[in-house]
Amino acid sequence: MRFLLFLLVLVLGLFLVNFHYSYEKKKLIHHWNDRILSEIQLTGSSIAKFSSKSLIDFKKLKSFCDHNSLNEIAEHFEGFLLHEIGFYQLRILDDRGQEVLRLEDQDSRIVRVPKKKLQYKGKRDYFQSLKNIQSSEVQISALNLNRENGQLEIPYRPTIRYMARLDRDDGKKLFFVANFDIRNSLKSVYLGKWPFDAKIMVAKDNGFWLISPEKDQEFGDEISDRKIFNLDSFFSDLEFDWKTRLATDQKILTLQDGQLLVDRLIAFDQNLYVMVYISADQIFSLTSDLFWGHVAVALFFGLFFAVFYFVVNFFIRRSNLHLQRIRELSSVVEQNPMAVLVTDTKSQILYVNSAAESLYGYSKKEVLGKTPKIWSSNVYNREFFQNMYQQVNDGFIWHGEILNRHKDGGNIWVELTIFAIKNEDNEIIKYVRIEHDITQKIESERESKNLQERLVQNSKMAAIGVLAGGMAHEINNPLAIIRLHMNRVKKNLFNPHKDESFFYNSFLAQEKAVNRIARIVNELLVFSEVGSSSELRVDNFKLENAILSATQMVDRTKSFGRIKFDISVLCEDCYAFGSQSKFEQALYNILTNAVDSLAGRDYPTIQVSLSVHHGIYRIKIKDNGVGIKEEHLLKIYDSFFTTKPEGKGMGLGLSYTYVIVQSMGGTVKVESKYGEGTICIVEIPMSESIKKAA
């Protein structure tokens, strides 16, 4: 009740302070808005005066042109351009649009353009509009950037063209065109007495910026890469039509991040919008003193009542606070989905929550006063628990997985966390145990591991089956030859008309078959030793040396100089870890296949390159040979698979290469298009010692 009364008085006081602040803030902002709108109107009036004066000056010039010769007009134009600001080009055109006189201000130097440089303007839009103009009319063009020879003039010059038909005394049909630079007219925008660093902007009637705080956003209607900068994009976050809103008498628009003060004026026969944008930060800076003053009052008011309230209620709250904290903590712990236990320094259980009852099946009455040994699985010895609590006593949190036992005798795996609670003297007074059931997770991991082991074993057996089948197929062919010739020898052994050459040829055929079987067995022995490093040196070796050795060996044994080897090494100090001799044999197998594919090809070439990408060495071997058929690409790593004629290959080369590269932690990838060639990419990781050195 006391707190509610205090709160009511405090809220009422803060409400009064806030009300007074809001009132004073609105009054202050209204004052500044009036000043800014007044300055905007003064700026608009200044621009309008420039507009009126320029029109009057143009009419005076037209009147002079009506009654004087071209030379007199030229002299008058020169004096006018020297002393008047804004006009920078005065021209007289005949009825075809050909200039007959042009004077222009070139960097404060008045120049009369020679007759041979006078231009034809008959096709310009503004001249076409002059044909039907009356002599008493003055036509004003749209506000655009001036162009010379079809290109925008640099620096950009926003220009108004005053145009009129001359009423000549001599009856000649001539036209007077004057270019007026409005930049001087707009200087009042920058010279205005703005109360702070506000953003001053001027927009044309089409919504594009004539003046913007960001100079690269001006003239978007004429500069292609600035077309996105206009009032449409400026008001994109507001759901209203800016043309309708700005056409009204409403001078102040509230935006999400500030406010916009706007005034519309008509100058140079154009609708222009003069705007001042005030950000929320600027508004706050205007009212900061007012704000902080009221904040100080509110703080004093609140502090006074807070001190009063806390002094009165100090002793009552002190007595209730401890009990309240215990209830809150008990509620949090009791509703925790994990088992929470509190023990004393002798491990006697002082508290268990409902989750602990559900986890082990014991009620609170059954476990209070006992130790956690009640659900021990007896798997761990005393030393294990001594080390556990020693770590906790040293100030650390013990976390791990242990096996416990449910009341019904079943095993329970739990994720256990233990930490100590200390008193003010830094003495341990209690231990807290948090336990989470992970039995299902452990069993799932165990099943997954068993399944993986079975899959690996099945994969090994399948590989052995494929290898045995291939070996049986390869050996059966020469065995069949041996059997055939043995039977023929047996039948002709006692033939009185036997031919000795017959026996000799038969023995040669059998010898060839036996040699074939011996080669198969030898290659299988080599293949079986690919993953073994017991007999070969394993160390860091330079890849460039291995590549050069393999290519030279292929060139000597297979190519005989008829194939061009193009070797590119982009990584001269590239070292890999493994057996250099085995790796050279792997490259030799790939290069041998490339050489065989180049038989009968014009300009046979093998390109070998070495590079490094993000710690991975890449060896690329490319040939312009016959290539590999698409249906064969999936089988090239299979043992005993070959597309070569019988006796030309065993089909173990790429299998051998694949196993060697894989043993080094690398990969082999083959890309080929039949008839165009093959690319083989070998990638192996950088040696760890090289990585550390780098």
C-alpha positions in Angstrom: 0.0 0.0 0.0 2.8 2.4 0.9 4.5 1.6 -2.4 1.4 2.2 -4.4 0.9 5.6 -2.7 4.5 6.5 -3.4 4.2 5.3 -7.0 1.0 7.4 -7.5 2.7 10.6 -6.2 5.8 9.9 -8.3 3.9 9.2 -11.5 1.8 12.4 -11.0 4.9 14.5 -10.4 6.6 13.1 -13.5 3.5 13.6 -15.5 3.4 17.3 -14.6 7.1 17.7 -15.4 6.6 15.9 -18.8 3.5 18.0 -19.6 5.4 21.2 -18.9 8.3 20.0 -21.0 6.1 19.1 -23.9 4.4 22.5 -23.8 7.6 24.4 -23.7 9.2 22.2 -26.4 6.3 22.8 -28.8 6.5 26.6 -28.1 10.2 26.6 -28.8 10.0 24.5 -31.9 7.1 26.7 -33.2 9.4 29.8 -32.6 12.2 28.3 -34.6 9.9 27.1 -37.4 8.5 30.7 -37.7 12.1 32.0 -38.0 13.0 29.4 -40.6 9.8 29.9 -42.7 10.4 33.6 -42.6 14.0 33.1 -43.8 12.6 30.8 -46.6 10.2 33.5 -47.7 13.0 36.1 -47.7 15.1 33.7 -49.8 12.1 33.1 -52.2 11.6 36.9 -52.4 15.2 37.4 -53.3 15.0 34.8 -56.1 11.8 36.3 -57.3 13.5 39.7 -57.5 16.2 38.3 -59.6 13.6 36.8 -61.9 11.6 40.1 -62.3 14.8 42.1 -62.9 16.1 39.7 -65.5 12.8 39.8 -67.4 12.7 43.7 -67.3 16.3 43.8 -68.5 15.5 41.4 -71.4 12.5 43.6 -72.4 14.8 46.7 -72.4 17.3 44.8 -74.6 14.5 43.7 -77.0 13.3 47.3 -77.3 16.9 48.5 -78.2 17.2 45.7 -80.7 13.9 46.8 -82.4 15.3 50.2 -83.4 19.1 49.8 -83.9 21.5 48.3 -86.3 23.4 45.0 -85.6 26.7 46.9 -84.9 24.9 49.2 -82.5 23.2 46.2 -80.9 26.6 44.4 -80.5 28.1 47.5 -78.8 25.1 47.7 -76.5 25.2 44.0 -75.7 28.9 44.2 -74.8 28.3 47.0 -72.3 25.3 45.2 -70.9 27.2 41.9 -70.4 30.1 43.7 -68.7 27.9 45.3 -66.0 24.9 43.0 -65.5 25.0 39.7 -63.6 23.3 36.5 -64.8 23.1 37.0 -68.6 26.0 35.3 -70.3 24.9 34.9 -73.9 22.9 37.2 -76.2 22.0 36.1 -79.8 20.0 37.5 -82.8 18.7 34.8 -85.2 17.1 35.3 -88.6 13.8 33.6 -89.6 15.6 30.4 -90.7 17.3 30.0 -87.3 20.7 31.1 -88.4 22.6 33.2 -85.9 23.4 36.7 -87.2 24.9 38.0 -84.0 26.1 36.3 -80.8 28.0 37.8 -77.9 28.9 35.8 -74.8 30.7 36.1 -71.5 33.8 33.9 -71.5 35.3 34.0 -68.0 34.4 37.7 -67.6 35.7 38.5 -71.1 33.0 39.6 -73.5 33.5 38.0 -76.9 31.6 38.7 -80.2 31.6 35.4 -82.1 33.0 35.7 -85.6 30.6 35.3 -88.4 32.1 32.1 -89.6 31.5 30.5 -86.2 27.9 31.5 -85.9 25.6 28.5 -85.6 22.4 27.3 -87.1 19.7 26.8 -84.5 16.8 26.2 -86.8 16.2 22.6 -85.6 16.3 23.5 -81.9 13.0 23.0 -80.1 13.1 26.5 -78.6 13.4 28.1 -82.1 10.5 26.1 -83.5 8.4 27.5 -80.7 9.3 31.0 -81.7 7.8 30.9 -85.2 4.3 31.7 -84.1 5.2 34.1 -81.3 3.8 37.6 -81.3 6.2 40.6 -81.2 4.8 41.7 -77.8 5.3 38.3 -76.2 8.3 37.0 -74.2 8.8 33.3 -74.1 10.7 31.7 -71.2 12.2 28.2 -71.6 12.3 25.4 -69.1 15.1 25.6 -66.5 17.8 23.2 -67.9 21.5 22.8 -67.9 23.2 24.6 -70.8 24.6 22.4 -73.6 27.3 23.3 -76.1 27.5 21.3 -79.3 25.1 18.8 -77.8 27.2 18.2 -74.6 26.5 19.4 -71.1 28.7 22.4 -70.3 31.1 21.8 -67.4 30.8 23.2 -64.8 27.1 22.7 -64.9 25.2 26.0 -65.7 21.4 26.0 -64.9 20.0 28.2 -67.6 16.8 30.1 -68.5 16.3 31.3 -72.0 14.3 34.5 -72.7 13.1 34.5 -76.3 11.2 37.1 -78.3 10.4 38.2 -81.8 11.9 41.6 -82.7 9.6 44.3 -84.1 12.2 45.8 -86.4 11.9 49.3 -87.9 13.5 47.9 -91.1 10.9 45.1 -91.2 13.4 42.3 -90.9 12.1 39.1 -89.3 14.6 38.5 -86.5 14.5 36.8 -83.1 16.2 37.7 -79.9 17.4 34.9 -77.5 19.2 35.6 -74.1 20.7 32.9 -71.9 20.4 33.7 -68.2 22.5 31.8 -65.6 20.4 31.5 -62.4 23.3 30.5 -60.1 23.7 34.0 -58.8 20.0 34.2 -58.2 20.3 31.1 -56.0 23.1 32.5 -53.8 20.5 33.8 -51.4 19.8 30.2 -50.5 23.3 29.8 -49.1 23.5 33.3 -47.6 20.3 33.0 -45.6 20.5 33.5 -41.9 19.6 29.9 -41.0 19.6 29.3 -37.2 21.8 26.2 -37.4 23.4 23.8 -39.9 20.2 22.8 -41.6 19.9 21.1 -45.0 18.8 23.7 -47.5 17.3 22.3 -50.7 15.6 23.6 -53.8 13.5 21.3 -56.1 12.1 21.9 -59.5 8.5 21.4 -60.3 9.3 17.9 -61.8 10.7 16.8 -58.4 14.4 16.8 -59.3 17.0 18.7 -57.2 18.2 22.1 -58.3 20.1 22.5 -55.0 20.9 19.6 -52.7 23.3 19.1 -49.8 24.9 16.4 -51.8 26.1 18.0 -55.0 26.2 14.7 -56.9 22.4 14.4 -56.6 21.6 17.7 -58.4 20.1 17.9 -61.9 18.9 14.2 -62.0 16.5 15.0 -64.8 19.4 15.7 -67.1 22.2 13.5 -65.8 21.4 9.9 -66.3 23.3 8.4 -63.3 21.4 10.8 -61.0 17.9 10.0 -62.0 17.1 8.2 -58.8 17.7 11.4 -56.7 14.4 13.3 -56.6 11.4 14.0 -54.4 10.0 10.5 -55.1 13.0 8.8 -53.5 13.2 11.5 -50.8 9.6 10.8 -49.7 9.7 7.0 -50.5 9.1 6.1 -46.8 5.9 8.3 -46.6 2.6 7.2 -48.1 1.5 10.4 -49.7 1.7 12.2 -53.0 4.3 15.0 -52.6 2.9 17.0 -55.5 -0.5 17.2 -53.8 1.0 17.9 -50.3 3.5 20.6 -51.5 0.8 22.3 -53.5 -1.2 23.1 -50.4 -0.6 25.8 -47.9 0.9 23.4 -45.4 4.4 24.6 -44.8 5.6 22.0 -42.3 5.8 18.2 -43.0 6.5 15.8 -40.2 8.9 13.0 -41.3 10.0 9.8 -39.5 13.4 11.2 -38.7 12.7 15.0 -38.5 10.6 17.6 -40.2 10.6 19.5 -43.5 9.7 23.2 -43.9 8.6 24.0 -47.5 7.6 27.1 -49.4 6.6 27.2 -53.1 7.6 30.2 -55.2 7.2 31.1 -58.9 10.5 32.5 -60.4 11.7 32.5 -64.0 8.2 31.3 -64.9 9.0 28.1 -63.0 7.5 26.4 -59.9 10.3 26.0 -57.3 10.2 24.4 -53.9 12.5 25.9 -51.3 12.9 23.3 -48.4 14.7 23.2 -45.1 15.2 19.7 -43.6 15.7 19.5 -39.8 16.7 16.1 -38.4 15.5 14.7 -35.1 18.9 15.2 -33.7 18.9 18.9 -34.7 15.4 19.3 -33.1 16.7 17.7 -30.0 19.8 20.0 -30.0 17.4 23.0 -30.2 15.5 21.8 -27.1 18.4 20.1 -25.3 18.7 22.8 -22.6 15.0 22.6 -22.0 15.1 18.8 -22.0 18.0 18.5 -19.6 16.5 21.1 -17.3 13.2 19.1 -17.1 15.2 15.9 -16.7 17.0 17.5 -13.8 13.7 18.5 -12.2 12.3 15.0 -12.8 15.4 13.4 -11.3 15.4 15.6 -8.3 11.7 14.9 -7.8 12.1 11.2 -8.3 15.2 11.0 -6.1 13.6 12.9 -3.3 10.6 10.5 -3.1 12.8 7.5 -3.7 15.1 8.4 -0.7 12.0 9.0 1.4 10.4 5.7 0.4 13.6 3.7 0.9 14.4 5.2 4.3 10.9 4.4 5.5 10.9 0.9 4.1 14.5 -0.1 4.6 14.1 -2.4 7.6 10.9 -4.0 6.3 12.4 -4.7 2.9 15.6 -6.1 4.5 13.6 -8.6 6.5 11.5 -9.7 3.5 14.2 -9.6 0.8 16.0 -12.8 1.9 12.8 -14.8 2.1 11.7 -13.5 -1.3 15.0 -14.5 -2.9 14.8 -17.9 -1.5 11.3 -18.4 -2.9 12.4 -17.1 -6.3 15.4 -19.3 -6.4 13.4 -22.3 -5.2 10.8 -21.7 -7.9 13.5 -21.5 -10.7 15.3 -24.6 -9.5 12.1 -26.6 -8.9 10.8 -25.9 -12.5 14.1 -26.6 -14.1 13.9 -29.5 -16.6 17.3 -30.7 -15.5 17.9 -32.5 -12.3 19.3 -30.2 -9.6 20.7 -31.5 -6.3 22.3 -29.6 -3.4 24.6 -31.4 -1.0 26.6 -30.3 2.0 30.3 -30.6 2.3 29.9 -34.3 3.4 27.9 -35.1 0.2 24.6 -35.5 2.1 21.7 -34.5 -0.1 19.9 -31.4 1.2 17.6 -30.7 -1.8 16.4 -32.4 -5.0 14.0 -30.9 -7.5 11.2 -32.8 -9.3 13.3 -33.5 -12.3 15.8 -35.4 -10.1 12.9 -37.5 -8.8 11.8 -38.3 -12.4 15.4 -39.1 -13.5 16.3 -41.7 -10.8 12.8 -42.9 -9.6 13.5 -42.0 -6.0 11.2 -39.6 -4.1 12.5 -36.7 -2.1 11.9 -38.4 1.2 14.0 -41.4 0.0 17.1 -39.4 -0.9 17.2 -36.5 1.6 20.0 -37.0 4.1 21.6 -39.7 1.9 24.6 -39.4 -0.6 24.5 -39.7 -4.4 26.0 -43.2 -4.0 22.3 -44.3 -3.8 22.3 -44.3 -7.6 25.9 -45.1 -8.2 26.6 -47.7 -10.9 29.8 -48.8 -9.1 31.7 -48.4 -12.3 34.0 -45.7 -11.0 36.5 -46.1 -8.1 37.1 -43.8 -5.2 40.0 -42.0 -6.9 37.7 -40.9 -9.7 35.4 -39.1 -7.3 38.3 -37.7 -5.2 39.7 -36.0 -8.3 36.3 -34.7 -9.3 35.7 -32.9 -6.0 39.3 -31.8 -5.8 38.8 -29.9 -9.0 35.7 -28.3 -7.7 37.4 -27.4 -4.4 40.1 -25.7 -6.4 37.6 -23.3 -7.7 36.8 -24.9 -11.1 33.5 -26.4 -12.5 33.6 -30.1 -13.1 31.7 -31.2 -16.2 31.6 -34.7 -17.7 29.5 -37.7 -18.6 29.0 -40.6 -16.0 27.0 -43.8 -15.8 24.5 -44.0 -12.9 21.7 -46.5 -12.1 17.9 -46.0 -11.9 15.9 -47.2 -8.9 14.6 -50.1 -11.1 18.2 -51.2 -11.8 18.5 -49.8 -15.4 21.6 -47.8 -16.5 21.3 -44.0 -17.0 24.0 -41.9 -18.7 24.0 -38.3 -17.4 25.8 -35.2 -18.3 27.0 -33.9 -14.9 28.0 -30.4 -13.8 29.3 -29.8 -10.2 30.2 -26.4 -8.7 30.7 -25.1 -5.2 28.8 -22.4 -3.2 31.0 -20.3 -0.9 30.2 -18.0 2.0 31.6 -14.5 2.6 34.8 -16.0 4.0 35.4 -17.9 0.7 34.6 -21.2 2.5 32.7 -23.9 0.7 29.4 -24.5 2.3 27.5 -26.5 -0.4 27.8 -28.3 -3.7 25.4 -28.0 -6.5 24.9 -30.9 -9.0 23.1 -30.4 -12.3 22.4 -33.6 -14.2 20.9 -34.1 -17.7 19.8 -37.5 -19.1 21.8 -38.3 -22.2 21.1 -42.1 -22.3 19.4 -41.9 -25.6 22.2 -39.8 -27.1 24.9 -42.3 -25.9 22.9 -45.3 -27.2 22.3 -43.5 -30.6 26.0 -42.8 -30.9 26.9 -46.3 -30.1 24.4 -47.7 -32.6 25.8 -45.2 -35.2 29.3 -46.3 -34.5 28.4 -50.0 -34.8 26.6 -49.4 -38.1 29.5 -47.4 -39.5 31.9 -50.3 -38.6 29.6 -52.8 -40.3 29.4 -50.6 -43.4 33.2 -50.3 -43.5 33.6 -54.1 -43.1 31.0 -54.7 -45.9 32.8 -52.2 -48.1 36.0 -54.0 -47.5 34.5 -57.4 -48.3 32.9 -55.9 -51.5 36.2 -54.5 -52.6 37.9 -57.8 -52.0 35.2 -59.5 -54.0 35.7 -57.1 -56.9 39.5 -57.5 -56.8 39.2 -61.3 -56.6 36.8 -61.4 -59.5 39.0 -59.2 -61.6 42.1 -61.2 -60.7 40.3 -64.5 -61.5 39.3 -63.2 -64.9 42.8 -61.9 -65.7 44.5 -65.2 -64.6 41.9 -67.5 -66.2 42.7 -66.3 -69.7 46.4 -67.3 -69.6 45.5 -70.5 -67.7 43.1 -71.5 -70.5 45.9 -71.0 -73.0 48.2 -73.2 -70.9 45.6 -76.0 -70.6 44.9 -75.9 -74.3 48.6 -76.3 -75.2 49.2 -79.0 -72.5 46.3 -81.1 -74.0 47.7 -80.6 -77.5 51.2 -81.6 -76.4 49.8 -84.7 -74.5 48.0 -85.9 -77.7 51.0 -85.4 -79.9 53.7 -86.6 -77.5 53.8 -90.2 -78.8 52.9 -89.3 -82.4 55.6 -91.0 -84.6 55.0 -88.2 -87.1 55.3 -85.4 -84.6 56.7 -82.0 -85.7 59.3 -80.5 -83.3 58.3 -77.0 -84.3 54.8 -77.7 -83.0 56.2 -78.5 -79.5 58.5 -75.4 -79.6 55.6 -73.1 -80.5 53.4 -74.6 -77.9 56.0 -74.1 -75.2 56.5 -70.5 -76.3 52.7 -69.9 -76.0 52.7 -71.5 -72.5 55.7 -69.5 -71.5 54.0 -66.2 -72.6 50.9 -67.2 -70.6 53.0 -68.0 -67.5 54.8 -64.6 -67.9 51.4 -63.0 -68.1 50.3 -64.6 -64.8 53.6 -63.5 -63.2 53.0 -59.9 -64.3 49.5 -60.0 -62.8 50.8 -61.4 -59.5 53.7 -58.8 -59.4 51.3 -55.9 -60.1 49.0 -57.2 -57.4 51.9 -57.3 -55.0 52.8 -53.7 -55.9 49.2 -52.7 -55.5 48.9 -54.3 -52.1 52.0 -52.4 -50.9 50.6 -48.9 -51.9 49.4 -48.0 -48.5 52.6 -49.4 -46.8 55.5 -47.1 -46.0 57.7 -49.7 -44.3 60.2 -50.1 -47.1 60.0 -46.6 -48.7 61.2 -43.3 -47.3 58.4 -41.0 -46.3 59.4 -37.3 -46.0 58.8 -33.8 -47.4 59.7 -33.8 -51.1 59.7 -31.1 -53.7 56.7 -31.6 -56.1 58.6 -30.0 -59.0 61.3 -32.6 -58.8 58.7 -35.4 -58.8 57.0 -34.0 -61.9 60.2 -33.6 -63.8 61.3 -37.1 -62.9 58.0 -38.7 -64.0 57.8 -36.8 -67.3 61.4 -37.7 -68.1 60.8 -41.4 -67.4 57.7 -41.4 -69.6 59.6 -39.6 -72.4 62.4 -42.2 -72.3 60.2 -45.3 -72.0 57.0 -44.4 -73.9 57.2 -41.2 -75.9 60.7 -41.4 -77.4 60.6 -37.7 -78.1 57.6 -37.7 -80.4 55.3 -36.0 -77.9 55.7 -32.3 -76.8 55.7 -31.9 -73.0 54.7 -28.4 -71.9 55.5 -28.0 -68.2 54.5 -25.0 -66.2 55.5 -24.6 -62.5 53.8 -21.7 -60.7 54.9 -22.9 -57.3 58.7 -23.5 -57.2 59.0 -24.2 -53.5 56.0 -26.6 -53.1 56.7 -29.5 -50.7 54.4 -32.4 -50.0 54.7 -35.1 -47.3 54.9 -38.8 -48.5 56.9 -41.2 -50.6 58.4 -39.4 -53.6 59.0 -42.7 -55.5 55.4 -43.8 -55.0 54.1 -40.3 -56.0 56.3 -40.4 -59.1 54.9 -43.8 -60.0 51.3 -42.4 -59.6 52.2 -39.5 -62.0 53.9 -41.9 -64.4 50.6 -44.0 -64.6 48.6 -40.9 -65.5 51.2 -39.7 -68.1 51.4 -43.3 -69.6 47.7 -43.2 -70.2 48.0 -39.8 -71.8 50.8 -41.0 -74.1 48.7 -44.1 -75.1 45.7 -41.8 -76.0 47.9 -39.7 -78.3 48.6 -42.5 -80.7 47.9 -41.3 -84.3 47.2 -37.7 -83.2 48.6 -34.7 -85.1 50.8 -32.5 -82.9 50.5 -34.7 -79.7 51.0 -32.5 -76.6 50.8 -33.1 -72.9 50.6 -30.1 -70.6 51.6 -30.4 -67.0 51.1 -27.5 -64.5 51.7 -27.1 -60.8 50.0 -24.4 -58.7 48.8 -23.8 -55.2 45.3 -22.6 -54.0 44.5 -22.0 -50.3 47.0 -24.5 -49.0 46.2 -27.2 -51.6 48.7 -28.1 -54.4 47.1 -28.8 -57.8 48.8 -30.8 -60.5 47.0 -30.6 -63.8 47.8 -33.0 -66.6 46.1 -32.3 -69.9 46.4 -34.1 -73.3 44.9 -33.6 -76.7 44.4 -37.3 -77.2 41.4 -39.4 -78.1 39.7 -38.9 -74.7 37.5 -41.2 -72.6 33.9 -42.3 -73.4 31.3 -41.1 -71.0 30.2 -44.6 -70.0 33.8 -45.5 -69.1 34.4 -42.5 -66.8 32.7 -44.1 -63.8 34.8 -47.2 -64.1 38.3 -45.8 -64.6 39.3 -46.3 -60.9 38.0 -49.9 -60.9 40.7 -52.6 -60.6 41.4 -54.5 -63.9 39.3 -52.1 -65.9 41.0 -51.1 -69.1 40.0 -50.1 -72.7 43.4 -51.1 -74.1 43.9 -54.3 -76.2 44.8 -57.4 -74.3 48.4 -57.5 -73.2 48.7 -53.7 -73.4 47.5 -52.9 -69.8 46.3 -54.6 -66.6 43.8 -51.9 -65.6 45.5 -51.3 -62.2 47.3 -48.0 -63.0 44.6 -45.5 -62.0 43.6 -47.7 -59.1 47.2 -47.6 -57.9 47.3 -43.8 -58.5 44.1 -43.2 -56.6 45.2 -45.2 -53.5 48.6 -43.4 -53.5 47.1 -39.9 -53.7 44.4 -40.8 -51.2 47.1 -42.0 -48.7 48.6 -38.5 -48.9 45.3 -37.0 -48.1 44.6 -35.9 -51.7 42.1 -36.5 -54.5 42.2 -37.4 -58.1 39.6 -36.0 -60.6 39.4 -36.9 -64.3 37.5 -34.8 -66.9 37.3 -35.9 -70.5 35.3 -35.5 -73.7 35.6 -38.2 -76.2 37.5 -37.1 -79.2 38.9 -33.9 -77.6 41.3 -35.0 -74.9 41.5 -35.6 -71.1 42.3 -33.5 -68.0 43.5 -35.2 -64.9 43.7 -33.1 -61.7 45.7 -34.3 -58.7 45.2 -32.2 -55.5 47.2 -32.9 -52.3 47.4 -30.8 -49.1 50.4 -28.7 -48.2 52.9 -30.3 -45.8 52.1 -29.3 -42.2 55.7 -28.3 -41.6 55.5 -26.0 -44.6 52.2 -24.5 -43.3 53.8 -23.7 -40.0 56.9 -22.2 -41.6 54.6 -20.0 -43.8 
